Amino acid sequence: MQRLRAEHAALVTLSRIILGMTDLPGPPDANQLAAARSQLRDALVRHLKCEDWILYPRMMATGDPELMRITREFEIEMGGLAADFVAYDDKWTREAIIGDWQGFCGETRTVFGLLATRVEREERELYPLAEKLYASAAAVGPPIRAGSTISS
């Protein structure tokens, strides 16, 4: 959970850097903007993979109907948001940004606003549930391996 929260912090920081650039009257240095966008995209992809491959499956495996429902809601919602981000990222090439700076700025603010809302909801709703789950599992101890004995 510490890793996921640290990734959220990195996403927020990178988003703020890019949003700060959208306050400029015209496009900033193309390489600087491209580097920030690339870092954000890479951080977001890593974060989503961690949630999709580790967090969500563990939460779904609990068998707790309420936890499974909440996890599924977040999973479905994120799928749509991830697709929206990919479409946004694909649309805004270097040339498109130069050609329509104001359009890029407006769409960036919209997409980043959705991402910010998502991060806030995960921090407020999903992650506390996951932390309780991990705390409960830690209190029980490690799973017993097949063939284990009391002395092993």
C-alpha positions in Angstrom: 0.0 0.0 0.0 2.9 2.3 0.6 4.0 1.9 -3.0 0.5 2.7 -4.3 0.3 5.8 -2.2 3.8 6.9 -3.3 2.7 6.4 -6.9 -0.4 8.6 -6.2 1.9 11.3 -4.9 4.1 11.1 -8.0 1.1 11.2 -10.3 -0.2 14.3 -8.4 3.2 16.0 -8.7 3.6 15.3 -12.4 0.0 16.4 -13.1 0.7 19.7 -11.3 3.8 20.3 -13.4 1.9 19.7 -16.7 -1.1 21.8 -15.4 1.3 24.6 -14.6 2.4 24.5 -18.2 -1.2 24.9 -19.3 -1.3 28.3 -17.6 1.2 29.6 -20.2 -0.2 31.7 -23.1 1.4 29.4 -25.6 3.1 26.0 -25.7 6.2 25.6 -23.5 9.4 24.0 -24.8 8.2 20.9 -26.7 10.8 18.6 -25.2 10.0 19.7 -21.6 6.3 19.1 -22.1 6.9 15.8 -23.8 9.2 14.6 -21.0 6.7 15.5 -18.3 3.9 13.8 -20.3 6.0 10.7 -20.8 6.8 10.5 -17.1 3.2 10.8 -16.2 2.1 8.2 -18.7 4.8 5.7 -17.5 3.9 6.3 -13.8 0.2 5.9 -14.6 0.7 2.7 -16.5 2.9 1.2 -13.7 0.3 2.2 -11.1 -2.6 0.7 -13.0 -0.8 -2.6 -13.6 -0.1 -2.8 -9.9 -3.7 -2.3 -9.1 -5.0 -4.6 -11.8 -2.6 -7.4 -11.2 -2.2 -7.3 -7.4 -4.6 -5.1 -5.5 -7.9 -5.9 -7.2 -7.4 -9.7 -7.4 -6.4 -9.8 -3.7 -9.5 -7.8 -2.7 -11.8 -9.9 -4.9 -10.3 -13.1 -3.4 -11.6 -12.3 0.0 -15.0 -13.5 -0.8 -16.5 -10.6 1.2 -19.5 -9.5 -0.9 -19.3 -5.8 0.0 -15.5 -5.6 -0.5 -15.9 -7.4 -3.9 -18.7 -5.0 -4.9 -16.6 -2.0 -4.1 -13.5 -3.4 -5.8 -15.5 -4.2 -8.9 -16.9 -0.7 -9.1 -13.4 0.8 -8.9 -12.1 -1.7 -11.4 -14.9 -0.9 -14.0 -14.6 2.8 -13.4 -10.9 2.8 -13.8 -11.1 0.9 -17.1 -13.1 3.8 -18.6 -10.8 6.4 -17.2 -7.7 4.5 -18.5 -9.3 4.4 -21.9 -10.1 8.1 -21.8 -6.5 8.9 -20.8 -5.1 6.7 -23.6 -7.4 8.5 -26.2 -6.3 11.9 -24.8 -2.6 10.9 -24.9 -2.8 9.6 -28.4 -4.7 12.6 -29.7 -2.3 15.2 -28.4 0.8 14.7 -30.4 3.5 17.4 -30.5 2.0 18.8 -33.7 -1.5 18.8 -32.4 -0.5 20.6 -29.2 1.3 23.3 -31.2 -1.7 23.6 -33.6 -4.3 23.9 -30.8 -2.7 24.9 -27.6 -6.0 26.1 -26.0 -7.7 22.9 -26.9 -4.9 20.9 -25.4 -5.0 22.9 -22.2 -8.7 22.6 -21.8 -8.7 18.8 -22.4 -5.7 18.4 -20.2 -7.5 20.1 -17.3 -10.6 17.9 -17.8 -8.7 14.6 -18.0 -6.4 15.5 -15.1 -9.4 16.6 -13.1 -10.9 13.1 -13.6 -7.6 11.5 -12.6 -7.4 13.7 -9.5 -10.9 12.7 -8.4 -10.0 9.1 -8.9 -6.9 9.4 -6.8 -8.8 11.1 -4.0 -11.5 8.4 -4.0 -9.0 5.6 -3.9 -7.2 7.3 -1.0 -10.4 7.9 0.9 -12.5 4.8 0.1 -10.5 1.9 -1.5 -7.1 2.0 0.1 -8.3 2.1 3.7 -10.3 -1.1 3.0 -7.2 -2.7 1.5 -5.1 -1.7 4.4 -7.6 -3.3 6.8 -7.4 -6.5 4.7 -3.6 -6.5 4.7 -3.6 -5.8 8.5 -6.0 -8.7 9.1 -3.9 -11.0 6.9 -0.7 -10.0 8.7 -2.3 -10.7 12.1 -3.2 -14.2 11.0 0.3 -14.9 9.8 1.7 -16.3 6.6 -0.2 -19.0 4.7 0.6 -22.6 5.5 2.5 -24.4 2.7 1.6 -27.8 1.6 3.8 -30.3 3.4 4.6 -28.0 6.3 5.0 -29.4 9.7 5.1 -27.7 13.1 8.9 -27.7 13.0 9.3 -26.3 9.4 
